């Protein structure tokens, strides 16, 4: 079978390929917080891991989640649960933080405390190569 316009089709596929493969990573949900979360805890389910091998596990090129805090919050807790060995990388207004799974936290990366206003990019990674299990991200303004 021969296609008459195969060079044109091939060129179109080459031009669109980056968008087709990267679109799954470019759709980070943005959660905007004024004073209170829409629901507490806010639960988000996704697929962990990615293609970047970092000091905080295997993470995606773009964040899974973006938090935009319009005001400082006196208390916020972020927890990740997964069937494997999850990690949480937070790129925040005051620096980057890597939270690993450990026995103390029940193998759930968790960070809590005061959060300055600004943008927080959340990357949910994995320590186990080749795995991308589902994760549950929990964001709460109440200590648990």
BELSULKA-V17230 format. One record per run of one state. SS is the DSSP state (~ for helix, > for strand, _ for the rest). FROM is the first residue (numbers start at 1). TO is the last residue. If there is no record, write none. Layout:
ss: [SS:SS]
from: [FROM:FROM]
to: [TO:TO]
This chain:
ss: [_:~:_:>:_:>:_:>:_:>:_:>:_:>:_:>:_:>:_:>:_:>:_:>:_]
from: [1:6:23:29:34:42:48:52:55:57:60:65:70:73:83:86:93:95:101:110:116:118:127:134:141]
to: [5:22:28:33:41:47:51:54:56:59:64:69:72:82:85:92:94:100:109:115:117:126:133:140:144]
